[in-house]
Amino acid sequence: MQTDSGLSSAAIVRTSSIHQMPPIASATDTDEASKPLHLLCFSSCVNFKEEQVRDEIVQLPGQPNVSFSQYSGYVTVDQTAGRALFYWLIEAPSQLRPGLRPLVLWLNGGPGCSSIAYGASEEVGPFRVTPDGKSLYLSEYAWNKEANLLFLDSPAGVGFSYSNTSSDIYTVGDKRTAKDTHVFLLKWLDRFPQYKYRPFYIAGESYAGHYIPELSLVIAGQNRGIKNPVLNFKGFLLGNPLLDDRHDYIGTSESWWNHGLISDTTYTALKESCPHDSFLFPHNECYAALMQATTEFGNIDPYDLNSGPCSAAGSIKSNLEKPLPWKFWGSEECIVMYTTKYMNRADVQKALHVNVAKIPHPWTTCSNAIRANWTDSPTSMHRVLKDLVSAGIRMWVYSGDADAVIPLSATRLSIRALDLNTITNWYAWYDNNHQVGGWSQIYQGLTYLTVRGAGHEVPLGQPRLALFLLKHFLGNKTLPAN
């Protein structure tokens, strides 16, 4: 595969090491791949060269021809416990000059769901799996057209990530997840030093409303006072997030009632009990009200009210033990079934360098054990978000307006409760076809927007608008008002 310097990525790995470079502010700056890399090679050359060659994906089974490089493998974040996180790096196509593109880390939520299963395989990655699970085809609106994409299965025990210490599965929570992810990033940069000092962003959705702000605060704290940080963190892009239990519950029940999904009686029960309960682990009256709500929903897909449920998953839905927001079987779950077939193939796992001896079989998209045993989940991200505003971190939060799991009314209330000054009041934004793509409000330190016609997974339901949104976010450009 050719990079923008004219050398193959494998050739660069074999001949060079990037020890230190100035930060790259934009795609117009000097391409680091054009530098005399051999002059920057120190004692770490052999180690990272061998690691990159080991992790390079030669060809995935059933993969179409592509012009971008891919790598996957493990980074051990705790040597004593044997916790190792699985990553998949998908670079921008060579003709789009990946050396000038930023790095975007994608995190799915759950907690306990795989970024490989969702973000990479049905939302922002370049590949989609055919229904028979035998081959791949390309997505027209993949995000690697704008950035190099790094997908991470986190925490250990999710997807292809693992731990040698079985108790890790039962003691995981927000704090350790943020710490492990930060350790992963620093060690990963030692393996891929060409990404040091590169503009770095984080994107994700749902329970990543906890993952991403908490990780961002750790990174911002480590970077404080450093002029050119190795992990050159610029900001995050967060979709349909869980941000504040109380306001999210209030906004969610309002949305359900306004859409006619629930009865007056259930709405009253939700208003009285749930705002005082945990959004992740509701109890007693709130749990009972949520169960009643899921019964009244009928056979719909709450993750996307514009689409129907996956008929193939109907028998599974009847066996669920918990109501929203933990799991529902919608149309996107048909796609996940295709991905599950593919990722459980031995030849696919070999091509991805999966440590098959360490992961549960069969591979699953989400870990019920991780979700059920989550140990710490703050009721609000407000303090963290305010600290990030003070730190000058770019924050964009978006909502698909057809999501009933964490609907836009929930996120609007949670953001309004931050009491930030408004810079630009609510306005309709337009896509490149001059159609309304959604609505937005710009606050001091945070931009909030909706995406018209999208569900909980915005890049799945409205991929063209999602790519349009990413381009503006990375360029720090306000969404157009006409």
C-alpha positions in Angstrom: 0.0 0.0 0.0 1.3 3.5 -0.8 1.5 6.3 1.7 1.5 10.0 0.8 5.4 9.9 0.7 5.4 7.3 -2.1 6.8 4.6 0.2 4.8 1.7 1.2 3.7 1.7 4.9 5.7 -1.5 5.4 8.8 0.1 4.0 8.5 3.1 6.3 8.1 0.7 9.2 11.2 -1.3 8.2 13.5 1.8 7.7 12.4 4.5 10.2 11.3 5.6 13.6 9.7 8.9 14.5 11.0 10.0 17.9 9.7 13.5 18.2 7.9 15.9 15.9 6.3 19.3 16.3 2.5 19.3 16.5 0.5 19.1 13.3 -2.2 21.8 13.4 -4.0 21.0 10.2 -3.8 19.1 6.9 -1.9 22.0 5.3 1.1 21.5 7.5 4.2 19.6 6.6 3.7 15.9 6.1 5.8 14.0 8.6 6.1 11.1 6.1 8.2 13.4 3.9 10.8 14.0 6.7 14.2 12.2 6.6 12.9 9.6 9.1 16.2 7.7 9.4 17.7 10.8 11.0 15.1 10.5 13.8 15.7 6.8 14.5 16.9 5.9 18.0 17.2 2.7 20.0 13.5 2.0 19.9 13.6 1.5 16.1 13.8 -2.2 16.1 11.1 -2.7 18.7 8.4 -0.6 17.1 9.4 -1.8 13.6 8.8 -5.4 14.6 5.6 -4.6 16.5 4.1 -2.7 13.5 5.0 -5.5 11.1 3.5 -8.0 13.5 0.3 -6.1 13.8 -0.2 -5.2 10.1 -3.3 -6.8 8.6 -2.3 -8.2 5.2 -5.8 -9.1 4.0 -9.1 -9.8 5.8 -11.1 -12.7 4.5 -13.6 -11.6 1.8 -12.1 -8.0 1.8 -12.3 -5.9 -1.3 -9.2 -4.2 -2.6 -8.4 -1.0 -0.7 -5.8 1.7 -0.7 -5.4 2.1 3.0 -3.3 0.3 5.7 -4.7 -1.6 8.6 -3.2 -2.8 11.9 -4.7 -4.7 14.8 -3.4 -6.4 18.0 -3.0 -6.0 21.7 -1.5 -3.6 24.1 -1.1 -4.8 27.7 -2.2 -2.1 30.1 -1.6 -4.0 33.4 1.3 -6.5 33.3 0.5 -7.9 36.7 -3.2 -8.6 36.1 -2.6 -9.4 32.4 -5.1 -6.9 31.1 -4.7 -6.5 27.4 -6.8 -4.2 25.2 -7.5 -5.0 21.5 -7.3 -2.3 18.9 -7.9 -2.0 15.2 -6.3 0.9 13.3 -7.7 1.8 9.9 -5.8 4.6 8.2 -7.0 7.0 5.6 -6.6 6.0 2.0 -3.1 6.7 0.6 -4.5 9.2 -2.0 -6.0 11.2 0.9 -2.5 11.6 2.5 -3.0 9.8 5.8 0.2 11.3 7.2 -1.6 14.7 7.3 -4.8 13.4 8.8 -5.6 13.4 12.5 -6.1 10.4 14.7 -9.7 9.7 16.0 -10.2 7.1 18.7 -13.8 5.6 18.6 -15.4 4.2 21.8 -18.7 2.4 22.1 -20.6 2.3 25.3 -22.8 -0.2 27.0 -21.0 -0.4 29.3 -19.5 -3.6 27.9 -20.1 -3.3 24.2 -17.4 -3.7 21.5 -16.2 -0.8 19.4 -15.2 -3.4 16.8 -18.8 -4.7 16.6 -20.5 -1.4 16.4 -18.3 1.6 15.6 -16.0 -0.2 13.2 -18.5 -2.7 11.6 -21.8 -0.8 11.2 -21.2 2.9 11.9 -17.9 4.7 10.9 -15.5 2.0 9.7 -15.0 1.4 6.0 -16.2 -2.3 6.0 -19.7 -3.8 6.2 -20.4 -7.5 6.5 -22.6 -9.3 4.0 -25.7 -11.1 5.5 -24.0 -14.5 5.1 -21.0 -13.4 7.1 -18.6 -14.5 4.3 -17.4 -11.2 2.8 -17.0 -7.5 3.2 -18.1 -4.5 1.2 -17.1 -0.8 1.4 -19.1 2.0 3.1 -19.5 5.1 1.0 -19.4 7.4 4.1 -16.6 5.8 6.1 -14.9 8.2 8.5 -11.4 7.2 7.3 -12.0 9.6 4.5 -11.4 12.4 7.0 -9.2 10.8 9.6 -7.2 7.8 10.7 -9.5 5.6 12.8 -8.5 3.8 16.0 -11.1 1.4 17.4 -10.7 0.0 20.9 -12.5 -2.8 22.7 -12.6 -1.5 26.3 -12.6 -2.4 29.1 -10.8 -5.8 29.3 -13.4 -8.5 28.9 -15.2 -6.7 26.1 -15.0 -8.0 22.5 -11.5 -9.3 21.8 -9.9 -7.7 24.9 -9.1 -9.9 27.8 -7.6 -10.2 31.3 -5.7 -13.0 32.9 -7.3 -12.1 36.2 -10.8 -13.3 36.3 -11.9 -11.0 39.1 -11.2 -8.0 36.7 -14.5 -8.7 35.1 -16.3 -8.2 38.3 -14.4 -5.1 39.6 -14.4 -2.9 36.5 -15.9 0.6 36.4 -15.5 4.1 35.1 -12.2 5.0 36.9 -10.3 1.9 35.9 -11.6 2.1 32.3 -10.4 5.7 31.9 -7.0 4.8 33.5 -6.5 1.7 31.3 -7.5 3.5 28.1 -5.0 6.3 28.9 -2.2 3.7 29.5 -3.2 2.0 26.2 -2.9 5.3 24.3 0.6 6.1 25.6 1.9 2.6 25.0 0.2 2.4 21.6 2.0 5.7 20.6 5.3 4.0 21.4 4.4 1.3 19.0 3.2 3.9 16.4 5.4 6.9 17.0 4.3 8.4 13.7 1.1 9.4 15.5 2.9 11.2 18.3 2.1 15.0 18.4 -0.5 14.4 15.7 -3.9 16.1 16.4 -5.9 13.5 18.4 -9.7 13.4 18.9 -12.1 11.0 20.6 -15.5 10.1 19.3 -18.2 7.7 20.5 -21.8 7.3 21.8 -24.1 6.2 24.5 -22.3 5.2 27.7 -19.3 6.7 26.1 -20.9 9.8 27.6 -19.0 8.6 30.7 -16.0 7.0 29.0 -15.0 10.0 26.9 -15.3 12.9 29.3 -13.5 10.9 32.0 -10.7 9.9 29.7 -10.6 13.5 28.4 -10.1 14.8 31.9 -7.2 12.4 32.5 -5.5 13.4 29.3 -6.0 17.1 29.9 -4.6 16.8 33.4 -1.5 14.9 32.1 -1.0 17.5 29.3 -1.4 20.5 31.6 1.6 22.8 31.3 3.2 20.8 28.4 3.7 22.9 25.2 3.9 20.0 22.8 2.2 17.0 24.4 2.9 13.6 22.8 -0.8 12.8 23.0 -2.0 16.0 21.3 -5.6 15.9 22.5 -7.8 18.5 20.9 -11.4 17.5 21.6 -14.3 15.0 21.4 -17.4 14.3 19.4 -20.1 12.5 21.5 -23.4 11.1 20.3 -26.6 10.4 22.2 -24.7 10.3 25.5 -25.5 9.4 29.0 -24.5 12.6 30.9 -26.6 13.2 33.9 -28.9 10.6 35.5 -31.6 13.0 36.8 -31.9 15.2 33.7 -31.6 12.2 31.3 -34.4 10.4 33.1 -36.7 13.5 33.0 -36.0 14.1 29.4 -36.4 10.5 28.4 -39.8 10.1 30.0 -41.0 13.3 28.5 -39.9 12.1 25.1 -41.6 8.8 25.4 -44.9 10.5 26.5 -44.7 13.1 23.8 -44.2 10.4 21.1 -47.2 8.5 22.4 -45.1 5.5 23.4 -46.4 5.3 27.0 -49.6 5.9 29.0 -50.3 8.8 31.3 -50.1 6.4 34.2 -46.6 5.2 33.3 -45.4 8.7 32.6 -46.4 9.7 36.1 -44.7 6.7 37.6 -41.5 7.4 35.7 -41.5 11.1 36.7 -42.0 10.3 40.4 -39.4 7.5 40.8 -36.7 7.5 38.1 -35.1 11.0 38.5 -34.0 9.9 42.0 -32.5 6.6 40.8 -29.5 5.3 39.0 -29.8 5.4 35.2 -27.5 2.4 34.9 -29.0 0.3 37.7 -32.6 1.3 38.5 -34.3 -0.2 41.4 -37.8 -0.9 42.8 -40.4 1.6 41.6 -38.3 3.0 38.7 -37.4 -0.4 37.5 -41.1 -1.4 37.5 -42.1 1.7 35.6 -39.4 1.1 33.0 -40.6 -2.5 32.6 -44.2 -1.2 32.1 -42.9 1.3 29.5 -41.2 -1.4 27.5 -44.5 -3.3 27.4 -46.4 -0.3 26.2 -43.8 0.4 23.4 -45.1 -2.6 21.5 -43.0 -4.1 18.7 -40.8 -1.1 17.8 -37.2 -0.3 17.7 -36.6 2.4 20.4 -33.0 2.8 19.1 -34.5 4.3 15.9 -38.2 5.1 15.8 -38.0 5.5 12.0 -37.0 1.9 11.5 -38.6 -1.4 12.3 -37.4 -4.2 14.6 -35.1 -7.0 13.4 -37.6 -9.9 12.9 -34.8 -12.4 13.2 -34.2 -11.3 16.7 -37.8 -11.5 17.9 -37.3 -14.6 19.9 -34.3 -13.1 21.7 -36.2 -10.0 22.8 -38.7 -12.1 24.7 -35.9 -13.4 26.9 -34.6 -10.0 28.0 -34.3 -9.4 31.8 -33.7 -5.7 31.8 -35.6 -2.8 30.1 -34.2 0.3 28.4 -31.5 1.6 28.1 -29.6 -1.7 28.4 -30.7 -3.7 25.4 -33.3 -3.8 22.7 -33.4 -5.6 19.5 -33.9 -3.3 16.6 -33.0 -3.3 12.9 -29.4 -2.6 13.6 -29.2 -5.9 15.4 -29.7 -7.7 12.1 -26.4 -6.0 11.0 -24.8 -7.1 14.3 -25.8 -10.7 13.5 -23.9 -10.5 10.2 -20.9 -9.1 12.1 -21.1 -11.8 14.7 -20.9 -14.5 12.0 -17.9 -12.9 10.5 -16.0 -12.2 13.7 -16.5 -15.8 15.0 -14.7 -17.2 11.9 -11.3 -18.7 12.7 -9.7 -17.2 9.6 -11.0 -13.7 10.5 -9.6 -13.9 14.0 -6.3 -15.1 12.7 -6.1 -12.2 10.2 -7.0 -9.8 13.0 -4.2 -11.3 15.3 -6.8 -12.2 17.9 -5.4 -14.2 20.9 -8.1 -16.9 20.6 -6.9 -18.7 23.7 -7.9 -15.7 25.9 -11.3 -14.7 24.6 -14.7 -16.3 25.4 -16.2 -18.5 22.6 -18.3 -17.6 20.8 -17.3 -14.0 20.5 -20.1 -11.6 21.5 -20.8 -8.0 20.7 -21.5 -7.0 24.3 -20.4 -8.5 27.7 -23.3 -9.1 30.0 -20.9 -9.9 32.9 -19.2 -6.5 32.4 -22.5 -4.7 32.4 -24.0 -6.5 35.3 -20.9 -6.0 37.6 -20.1 -2.4 36.8 -18.7 -0.9 40.1 -18.6 2.9 39.7 -20.8 5.1 37.6 -21.1 8.7 38.7 -24.6 10.1 38.5 -23.5 13.1 36.6 -20.7 14.2 34.2 -21.5 17.9 34.9 -18.4 18.6 37.0 -16.1 16.8 34.5 -17.6 18.7 31.5 -17.2 22.0 33.3 -13.6 21.2 34.0 -13.1 20.4 30.3 -14.7 23.7 29.3 -12.1 25.5 31.6 -9.3 23.4 30.0 -10.3 24.6 26.5 -11.2 21.2 25.1 -13.3 21.3 22.0 -16.6 19.5 22.8 -19.4 18.7 20.3 -22.4 16.7 21.5 -25.0 15.4 19.1 -28.3 13.6 19.2 -30.2 11.6 16.6 -33.7 12.9 16.8 -35.3 9.5 16.4 -33.6 7.9 19.4 -35.9 6.9 22.3 -33.1 5.3 24.3 -31.3 8.6 25.3 -33.4 11.0 23.3 -32.5 14.6 22.4 -34.8 16.0 25.1 -32.7 14.2 27.7 -29.4 15.5 26.4 -30.8 19.1 25.9 -31.8 19.1 29.6 -28.5 17.7 30.7 -26.6 20.3 28.7 -28.8 23.2 29.8 -28.2 22.3 33.4 -24.5 23.1 32.8 -25.6 26.7 32.7 -23.1 27.7 30.0 -23.4 31.1 28.2 -25.0 30.9 24.8 -22.9 32.1 21.9 -25.3 31.2 19.0 -28.9 30.5 19.8 -30.9 27.5 18.4 -30.8 27.4 14.6 -31.3 25.0 11.7 -28.1 23.8 10.1 -27.9 22.7 6.4 -26.0 19.9 4.6 -24.1 20.3 1.3 -27.4 19.6 -0.5 -28.9 22.7 1.2 -31.3 20.5 3.2 -31.9 20.9 6.9 -29.6 18.4 8.6 -30.7 19.2 12.1 -30.6 22.0 14.6 -27.8 23.4 16.8 -26.9 25.7 19.7 -23.4 26.9 20.4 -22.5 27.5 24.0 -19.3 28.9 25.6 -17.1 25.8 25.3 -19.6 23.3 23.9 -21.6 22.8 20.7 -24.8 20.9 20.8 -26.6 19.7 17.7 -29.3 17.3 16.5 -29.2 15.1 13.4 -32.4 14.9 11.5 -33.8 11.4 10.9 -31.1 9.6 12.9 -31.5 7.1 15.8 -29.2 6.2 18.6 -26.4 5.3 16.2 -26.3 8.4 14.1 -23.6 7.2 11.6 -25.7 4.1 11.0 -29.0 5.9 10.3 -27.6 9.0 8.6 -24.1 8.2 7.4 -23.8 11.1 5.0 -24.8 13.6 7.6 -22.5 12.0 10.1 -19.5 12.3 7.8 -20.5 16.0 7.1 -20.6 16.6 10.8 -17.2 15.0 11.4 -15.6 17.1 8.7 -16.9 20.3 10.3 -15.9 19.2 13.8 -12.3 18.3 12.8 -12.0 21.6 10.9 -13.5 23.5 13.9 -16.0 25.0 11.5 -19.5 25.9 12.6 -22.3 24.0 10.9 -23.7 26.2 8.1 -27.0 28.0 8.8 -28.0 28.1 5.1 
